[in-house]
Amino acid sequence: MANRRQFLAGLLASGLAPVPTWADAGSPAYLSAARLPDETYVLTGLDRQGAERFRIPLPARGHAAAAHPTRPVAVAFARRPGRFALVLDCRDGAVLARLDSPEGRHFYGHGSFDASGQYLFTTENDYDAGQGRIGVWDVAAGYTRIGEFASGGVGPHDMKLLPQGGFVVANGGIDTHPDSGRLKLNLPTMRPNLAYLSEDGDLLDMVDPPHHHASTRHLAVRADGLVAVGMQWQGDVARSPALVGLHRRGEPLRLLGDASALEGYVGSIAFSGNGTQVAITSPRGGTLEVFDAGTGALVQRLAEQDVCGVVAAKDGLLATTGLGRVIHADRSTRLMQTAQLAYDNHLIEIAPLS
């Protein structure tokens, strides 16, 4: 006899049952992986005030997640060089599918649905060839892998959809292999870039950072297509250049600020809710920095231990820390929540601010 889930799935397929939405999962605004005090791991949903809406167990440490644009479904990615990603029903924590990277591939911890929610894209490493790939998964077919295309470089970490169509990919330039754990195999010859790809995976444009040891890692995209990139320095920290950049296709990369407080490491990057500011975090440096996106001027520097996740909020930015703090940064930075959670690297926005 069919169980309840099979019955409901049949109703949905026939159009006789209402399609679930994020409201059915408590109307969360953000996703974050986290660690509990007992050293187990979860995916959490937070509202715009930083309050927890749900908590779903994970089998190991997570990194980032992808949120379906309409349904209460999230894909939780293993930390690099992980081989799995879990598709989760955020209403009850049920595992809807497990994505295993194909032979010769590993995930880089990030991915994104397309705007329709029909396809999922994942950043991956072809570790025998030492080349980046973008995996393509068909959602309606039960997250079946249907293809892949080149990422435009080596070590694609983060990727984002562009408002005008296509993708931007942060190819960090670093070659890795599962047999070597998190060891970086090609630092002397690494070559990071930002690659712009069409919907079909054709390389449209590429820009290199000024220094080949500045690994492009994390991305944010403004509604008008302006791209912000956070980098991680793979050389002597004392000689690190600026690690924050803004870019438009056809223009040079514009660097912001300096790296004096970052310990060579940008953990996350985000535009503010109104798009006028861009923020970066450095858990190693214990700092959050906010820049004017127009002038490039530093407008705020906040000392906060183990801060890493950052995302747009209605009035400014929201940030999370490994100590369980949720902070709202605007003209008057203030603590929103404290939880018994060690929040991981990223806050993922489920739906853009309206």
C-alpha positions as CSV (number, residue, x, y, z in Angstrom):
1,M,0.0,0.0,0.0
2,A,1.4,3.4,-0.9
3,N,2.6,5.4,2.1
4,R,1.6,9.0,2.8
5,R,4.5,10.6,0.9
6,Q,3.8,8.5,-2.2
7,F,0.1,9.5,-2.0
8,L,0.9,13.2,-1.7
9,A,3.4,12.9,-4.5
10,G,0.7,11.4,-6.6
11,L,-1.7,14.2,-5.8
12,L,0.9,16.8,-6.6
13,A,1.7,15.1,-9.9
14,S,-2.0,15.1,-10.8
15,G,-2.4,18.8,-9.8
16,L,-5.1,17.9,-7.2
17,A,-3.0,19.1,-4.2
18,P,-1.6,22.6,-3.5
19,V,2.1,22.9,-4.3
20,P,4.1,23.5,-1.1
21,T,5.9,26.8,-0.7
22,W,8.5,28.1,1.7
23,A,5.6,29.3,4.0
24,D,5.0,25.6,4.8
25,A,8.6,25.5,6.2
26,G,8.0,28.5,8.5
27,S,8.8,31.2,6.0
28,P,12.6,31.2,6.4
29,A,14.6,33.9,4.6
30,Y,18.1,32.3,4.8
31,L,19.9,29.0,5.0
32,S,23.0,28.2,6.9
33,A,24.9,25.0,7.8
34,A,25.9,24.8,11.4
35,R,27.6,22.6,14.1
36,L,25.8,21.7,17.4
37,P,27.6,21.5,20.8
38,D,27.6,17.7,20.5
39,E,29.7,18.0,17.3
40,T,26.9,16.9,15.0
41,Y,25.9,19.0,12.0
42,V,22.6,20.6,10.7
43,L,21.1,22.8,8.1
44,T,19.2,25.6,9.6
45,G,16.6,28.0,8.2
46,L,16.5,31.6,9.7
47,D,14.0,34.3,9.3
48,R,15.0,37.9,8.5
49,Q,15.5,38.7,12.2
50,G,17.9,35.7,12.6
51,A,15.4,33.5,14.5
52,E,15.6,29.8,13.7
53,R,12.7,28.4,11.7
54,F,13.9,24.8,11.2
55,R,16.8,22.5,11.8
56,I,17.7,19.4,9.7
57,P,20.4,16.9,10.6
58,L,23.4,16.5,8.1
59,P,25.7,13.5,8.0
60,A,28.8,15.7,8.0
61,R,29.9,19.3,7.9
62,G,28.1,21.4,5.3
63,H,29.4,24.4,3.5
64,A,26.8,26.2,1.5
65,A,23.3,25.4,0.2
66,A,21.0,26.1,-2.7
67,A,17.4,27.1,-2.2
68,H,14.7,26.2,-4.7
69,P,13.1,29.4,-5.8
70,T,9.6,28.4,-4.9
71,R,9.4,25.1,-3.2
72,P,10.6,24.4,0.4
73,V,13.5,22.4,-0.9
74,A,17.2,23.0,-0.2
75,V,20.3,21.2,-1.4
76,A,23.0,21.0,1.2
77,F,26.6,20.6,-0.1
78,A,29.4,18.8,1.6
79,R,32.5,20.8,2.3
80,R,35.3,20.6,-0.3
81,P,36.3,18.0,-1.5
82,G,33.0,16.4,-0.7
83,R,31.4,13.8,-2.9
84,F,27.7,14.2,-1.8
85,A,24.9,16.7,-1.7
86,L,21.5,16.1,-0.1
87,V,18.2,17.4,-1.4
88,L,16.1,18.1,1.6
89,D,12.4,18.8,2.2
90,C,12.6,21.7,4.6
91,R,9.1,21.0,6.0
92,D,10.1,17.8,7.7
93,G,13.8,17.1,6.9
94,A,13.1,14.2,4.6
95,V,15.9,13.4,2.2
96,L,14.3,13.6,-1.3
97,A,17.5,12.7,-3.2
98,R,21.2,12.2,-2.7
99,L,23.5,13.6,-5.4
100,D,26.7,11.7,-5.7
101,S,29.4,13.3,-7.9
102,P,30.3,11.2,-10.9
103,E,33.4,9.1,-11.0
104,G,36.4,11.4,-11.2
105,R,34.6,14.4,-9.8
106,H,34.1,16.1,-6.5
107,F,31.9,19.0,-5.4
108,Y,33.3,22.4,-4.3
109,G,30.5,23.2,-1.8
110,H,28.3,25.5,-3.9
111,G,25.5,25.3,-6.4
112,S,22.5,27.1,-7.7
113,F,19.0,26.5,-9.1
114,D,18.1,28.3,-12.3
115,A,15.3,30.9,-11.9
116,S,12.6,28.5,-12.8
117,G,13.8,25.8,-10.4
118,Q,13.9,23.3,-13.3
119,Y,17.7,22.7,-13.1
120,L,20.3,22.6,-10.5
121,F,23.9,23.6,-11.3
122,T,26.9,22.4,-9.2
123,T,30.6,23.5,-9.1
124,E,32.8,20.5,-9.5
125,N,36.4,19.4,-10.1
126,D,37.5,16.9,-12.8
127,Y,40.4,16.0,-10.7
128,D,42.2,13.7,-13.2
129,A,42.2,16.4,-15.8
130,G,42.6,19.2,-13.2
131,Q,39.8,21.2,-14.8
132,G,36.6,22.8,-13.4
133,R,33.2,21.6,-14.4
134,I,29.6,22.7,-13.9
135,G,27.2,19.8,-13.4
136,V,23.6,20.0,-14.6
137,W,20.8,18.1,-12.8
138,D,17.2,17.8,-13.9
139,V,14.9,18.5,-10.9
140,A,11.7,17.1,-12.4
141,A,13.5,13.8,-13.2
142,G,14.4,13.3,-9.5
143,Y,17.7,15.3,-9.7
144,T,19.0,13.1,-12.5
145,R,22.4,14.3,-13.8
146,I,21.9,15.2,-17.5
147,G,25.2,16.8,-18.4
148,E,28.1,19.1,-17.6
149,F,30.2,21.9,-19.1
150,A,33.5,23.5,-18.5
151,S,33.7,26.2,-15.8
152,G,36.2,28.3,-17.7
153,G,39.1,27.5,-15.4
154,V,40.5,25.4,-12.5
155,G,38.9,25.0,-9.1
156,P,35.4,26.6,-9.5
157,H,34.2,27.4,-6.0
158,D,31.2,29.7,-6.2
159,M,28.8,30.4,-9.0
160,K,25.9,32.8,-9.4
161,L,23.1,33.3,-12.0
162,L,23.2,36.7,-13.7
163,P,20.1,38.8,-14.1
164,Q,20.7,39.1,-17.9
165,G,21.1,35.3,-18.2
166,G,24.0,33.0,-17.9
167,F,26.4,32.5,-15.1
168,V,29.5,34.0,-13.4
169,V,31.9,31.5,-11.9
170,A,34.7,32.1,-9.4
171,N,37.5,29.8,-10.7
172,G,39.8,29.8,-7.7
173,G,42.7,28.4,-9.7
174,I,43.6,25.8,-7.1
175,D,43.8,22.1,-8.1
176,T,42.8,19.5,-5.5
177,H,42.3,15.8,-5.4
178,P,40.2,13.7,-2.9
179,D,43.2,11.4,-2.2
180,S,45.0,14.5,-0.9
181,G,42.2,15.9,1.2
182,R,42.3,19.7,1.2
183,L,45.9,19.9,0.1
184,K,46.4,22.6,-2.6
185,L,48.4,20.9,-5.4
186,N,49.4,23.7,-7.8
187,L,50.1,26.9,-5.9
188,P,53.2,28.0,-7.9
189,T,51.2,27.8,-11.2
190,M,47.7,28.6,-10.1
191,R,45.6,30.9,-12.2
192,P,42.3,32.2,-10.8
193,N,39.7,34.0,-12.8
194,L,36.1,35.2,-13.1
195,A,34.5,33.4,-16.0
196,Y,31.2,34.5,-17.6
197,L,29.3,31.7,-19.2
198,S,26.1,31.5,-21.4
199,E,23.1,29.4,-20.4
200,D,24.6,26.7,-22.7
201,G,28.0,26.9,-21.0
202,D,29.8,28.9,-23.7
203,L,32.6,31.1,-22.4
204,L,31.7,34.7,-23.0
205,D,34.3,36.6,-21.0
206,M,37.0,36.2,-18.5
207,V,39.0,38.4,-16.2
208,D,42.0,37.5,-14.0
209,P,42.8,39.2,-10.7
210,P,46.1,41.2,-10.7
211,H,47.9,38.6,-8.6
212,H,47.8,34.9,-9.5
213,H,47.9,34.0,-5.8
214,A,44.6,35.8,-5.2
215,S,42.2,32.9,-5.4
216,T,38.7,34.0,-6.5
217,R,36.3,32.3,-4.1
218,H,32.9,33.8,-3.4
219,L,30.5,35.9,-5.3
220,A,27.6,38.3,-5.0
221,V,25.6,39.7,-7.9
222,R,23.6,42.9,-7.7
223,A,20.2,43.3,-9.6
224,D,21.9,45.3,-12.3
225,G,24.5,42.6,-12.9
226,L,27.4,44.1,-11.0
227,V,29.5,41.3,-9.6
228,A,31.4,41.4,-6.3
229,V,34.1,38.8,-5.6
230,G,35.9,37.9,-2.4
231,M,39.4,36.4,-2.7
232,Q,41.8,34.3,-0.5
233,W,45.5,35.0,-0.7
234,Q,47.7,31.9,-1.2
235,G,51.0,33.6,-0.5
236,D,52.7,35.4,2.4
237,V,49.9,37.0,4.3
238,A,52.0,40.1,5.1
239,R,52.2,40.8,1.4
240,S,48.5,40.2,0.6
241,P,46.9,42.8,-1.8
242,A,43.3,43.9,-1.7
243,L,41.0,40.9,-1.7
244,V,37.7,42.5,-2.7
245,G,36.7,43.3,-6.2
246,L,33.8,44.7,-8.3
247,H,33.4,43.8,-11.9
248,R,31.3,44.4,-15.0
249,R,31.8,42.5,-18.2
250,G,34.2,44.4,-20.6
251,E,35.7,46.5,-17.7
252,P,38.8,45.9,-15.5
253,L,38.4,44.4,-12.0
254,R,38.1,47.2,-9.5
255,L,39.8,46.4,-6.2
256,L,38.5,47.8,-2.9
257,G,40.3,48.6,0.4
258,D,43.3,46.7,1.7
259,A,43.8,43.3,3.3
260,S,45.4,44.5,6.5
261,A,42.7,43.1,8.8
262,L,41.8,40.0,6.8
263,E,44.6,37.5,7.5
264,G,44.6,36.8,3.8
265,Y,41.1,35.4,3.9
266,V,37.6,36.5,2.7
267,G,35.0,34.1,3.9
268,S,31.8,35.5,2.4
269,I,30.6,38.5,0.4
270,A,27.2,40.2,-0.1
271,F,25.6,43.3,-1.3
272,S,23.4,45.2,1.1
273,G,19.6,45.1,0.7
274,N,19.5,48.4,-1.3
275,G,22.7,47.5,-3.3
276,T,24.6,50.6,-2.3
277,Q,27.1,48.7,-0.2
278,V,29.1,45.5,-0.4
279,A,30.3,43.6,2.7
280,I,33.0,41.0,3.3
281,T,33.8,38.8,6.3
282,S,37.0,37.3,7.5
283,P,36.7,34.7,10.3
284,R,40.5,34.5,10.5
285,G,40.8,38.2,10.9
286,G,37.6,38.5,13.1
287,T,36.3,41.3,11.0
288,L,33.4,42.4,8.9
289,E,34.1,45.3,6.4
290,V,31.5,47.3,4.5
291,F,32.4,49.3,1.4
292,D,30.4,51.9,-0.6
293,A,29.8,50.1,-3.9
294,G,30.0,53.4,-5.8
295,T,33.1,55.0,-4.4
296,G,34.8,52.0,-3.0
297,A,35.3,53.7,0.3
298,L,35.4,51.7,3.5
299,V,32.4,52.8,5.5
300,Q,32.4,50.3,8.4
301,R,34.8,47.9,10.0
302,L,33.3,45.6,12.8
303,A,35.5,43.4,15.0
304,E,33.6,40.2,15.6
305,Q,35.2,36.9,16.5
306,D,34.7,34.1,13.9
307,V,32.3,36.1,11.7
308,C,31.8,34.6,8.3
309,G,28.2,34.4,6.9
310,V,26.9,37.6,5.5
311,V,23.8,38.4,3.4
312,A,21.5,41.2,2.4
313,A,18.9,42.4,4.9
314,K,16.1,44.9,4.5
315,D,18.1,47.7,6.2
316,G,21.7,46.7,5.7
317,L,23.3,43.3,6.2
318,L,22.9,40.3,8.4
319,A,26.0,38.3,9.5
320,T,26.5,35.1,11.5
321,T,29.4,33.8,13.5
322,G,30.9,30.5,14.7
323,L,29.9,31.5,18.2
324,G,26.2,31.5,17.3
325,R,25.7,35.2,17.0
326,V,23.5,36.8,14.4
327,I,24.3,40.5,13.9
328,H,22.5,43.2,12.0
329,A,24.9,45.7,10.5
330,D,23.6,49.1,9.4
331,R,24.3,52.6,10.8
332,S,24.0,51.1,14.3
333,T,25.3,47.5,14.4
334,R,23.3,45.4,16.9
335,L,23.0,41.8,18.1
336,M,19.8,40.1,16.8
337,Q,20.1,36.5,18.2
338,T,22.5,34.2,20.0
339,A,22.0,30.4,19.5
340,Q,23.9,27.2,20.6
341,L,25.0,26.8,17.1
342,A,28.4,27.3,15.4
343,Y,27.2,28.8,12.1
344,D,29.3,27.8,9.1
345,N,30.7,29.9,6.3
346,H,27.6,31.1,4.4
347,L,24.2,32.6,4.7
348,I,22.2,31.8,1.6
349,E,19.2,34.0,0.7
350,I,16.1,32.0,-0.2
351,A,14.4,34.8,-2.2
352,P,15.7,38.3,-3.0
353,L,14.3,41.2,-1.0
354,S,11.3,42.7,-2.6
